[in-house]
């Protein structure tokens, strides 16, 4: 009898231990699932509704209401100038449409920088910063970076012309100087499409955005020499911190000759005397 009781006790203890182990595993599984849910919730980024295009919109195309859809966009990374509602994008109704000034791809958010004002054409005026002017520079394949320039690029402008090199025998020489830095291109020939990807070997003019003083400098430089453009990176500084100039002397390492110091000549005083039929000069001491 005692043996049966002991066997029952051992079995009971074993079942109780198994039950405790199962309950402990269940709680651990629940805790792991809760931790995974909390981690997933921590990674969730809040989103907001913004307007986007539902098709590829080329430069100069009008954007109709049927071209616009609402998408979700991460709120912390929301770009400046987006539109939230149809009323914001078409404030005057669908009669006054906006025009794309940059190519846009499907599901790309609509932003104020990519479209004109309601009812406005996609002319060059829509691309100019208030108070700035557009100035056209005559170029060729060499001076226009082999036709790789696009609207929106930034360029440095160099002037090349004939100047007097001073003490190098009084001869003229070719000089190149950086005259404007970091100007933004608004048009290449008659195109303001920044989505142009292929180079053109027929570029004749490049229009840049400049203020009044810069326009005057560019006009003077273009009338007195040749202008060349150099494409600069997006992070390049746009101010002329130092004068950059190269002429034939600096290019070839020629040191200009120094002008000799003038030699002071001794003063000589003379008088004329008649000797018979001849008139001669006689040196005398200078009195003053």
Number of C-alpha atoms within 10 A of each C-alpha: 6 7 8 9 10 11 11 12 12 12 12 12 11 12 12 12 12 12 12 12 11 12 12 12 12 12 11 12 12 12 12 12 12 12 12 12 12 12 11 10 10 9 9 10 11 10 14 13 15 23 24 23 22 18 14 13 20 17 21 19 17 20 19 15 14 8 15 21 20 18 17 14 17 14 13 10 9 13 12 9 12 18 19 17 15 16 11 12 24 20 13 12 13 16 10 15 23 24 24 24 27 22 17 20 14 14 17 17 25 22 17 15 15 18 26 23 18 17 15 14 19 22 14 15 15 15 21 16 12 8 8 15 16 22 22 19 22 17 20 18 14 12 18 26 18 14 19 17 25 23 21 19 19 24 25 18 21 21 20 20 17 13 13 13 17 12 12 15 10 9 10 14 15 15 20 20 16 19 18 19 20 22 23 19 24 27 25 26 16 13 16 23 21 19 15 17 10 9 13 15 13 13 22 18 17 24 23 24 22 22 14 13 9 17 18 13 12 22 14 11 18 17 9 13 14 16 24 21 23 16 17 16 11 11 6 11 11 15 10 13 8 7 9 11 14 15 18 14 15 12 9 9 9 10 10 13 10 8 7 6 6 6 6 6 6 6 7 9 13 12 9 10 11 9 8 6 5 7 10 10 11 10 10 10 9 9 5 4
